[in-house]
């Protein structure tokens, strides 16, 4: 049952191309691209623009378990059952560099919000942190006693949350590298964990069919949802922090209203388990993947970014579009806006345009740096390969000369 004034989310796009179950989905910053990983060992980059081709990236030697765009959108990280992490440039060439330090399947990969670090979780029972630009392994966090399914940075990058088959969620201090708390309330394995956008709480999805939210400052349970009839595989916070979407093996996606503490929508689309779900960076779309090999993109159809403001204006209106009705009623009363208000609005708009332009320029520069770093790394790898081959040739030549001399 939806709240008054909210429209049901609608299926916008339906991508087919993978040859096995989808494991992970993620949007680029500008929503022009969507990345998906699959048990078919491939990473695919889908274009959100009509008639644009999709890219299939081959490099992993086993199932791709996780994918994520960098904050700038110019790199994609993936983790695999082949025990490696790869960084890809999401263009037609599809070049990648390899990170090796885990000794088992890599289940989860995530960039820090500044794009400088990478955190990974693995069946080797460790969480590892890497530097993106130098592409080096930094340190391990290793107190879990079973597979680690998921690891995420807090929005400010100071904390790391990790979810494990040991039925715990651990909270780590990134600087001291110490476990500062363990949440042990789940009755089953913990498949997925993520931080609320404001960093004050975490949500976790479990094999006990539940979704739980904890306050990471007080270390106490805030909310407990039992809305699925099977394992909950994945979850994603809306950027506003007011909503949480979940994907379950009961084949449904569910949107939870965290302000009201209730189920808002149940979505049926996948034939079989829904394995992954993710909101876009702005929250107006979300994507889901399933064991049916389908990647689906949905339009949210509610402006949750303004939801908090709307709640504040309820004294002026009775439904979710209250702010609009309030503004309209002011205009209908025949009170024309004063000239200084129009001038102020124009100034604000001009300032916003300048800020947007500057942000776009900075994003472009960061993106170009990402690409340059990646290109240099690829060239270094090729140079190393060439040196190795040359060394091998020289050794073989010396062996031949030595055998002839004898």
Buried (B, 14 or more C-beta within 10 A) or exposed (E): EBBEBBEEBEEBBEBEBBEBBBBBBBBBBBBEBBBBBBBBBBBBBBBBEEEEEBBBBEBBEEBBBBBBBBBBBBBBBBBBBBBBBBBBBBEEEBBBBBBEBBEBBBBBBBBBBEBBBBBBBBBBBBBBBBEBBEBEBBEBBBBBEEBBBBBBBBBEBEBBBBBBBBBBBBBBBBEEBEBEBBBEBBEBBBBBBBBBBEBBBBBBBBBBBBBBBBBBEEEEEBBEBEBBEBBBBBBBBBBBBBBBBBBBBBBBBBBBBBBEEEBBBEBEBBEEBBBBBBBBBBBBBBBBBBBBBBBBBBBBBBBBBBBEEBEEBEEBBEEBBBBBBEEEEEEEEEEEEEEEEEEEEEEEEEEEEEEEEEEEEEBEEBBEBBBEBBEEBBEEBEEEEEEEEEEEEEEEEEEEEEEEEE
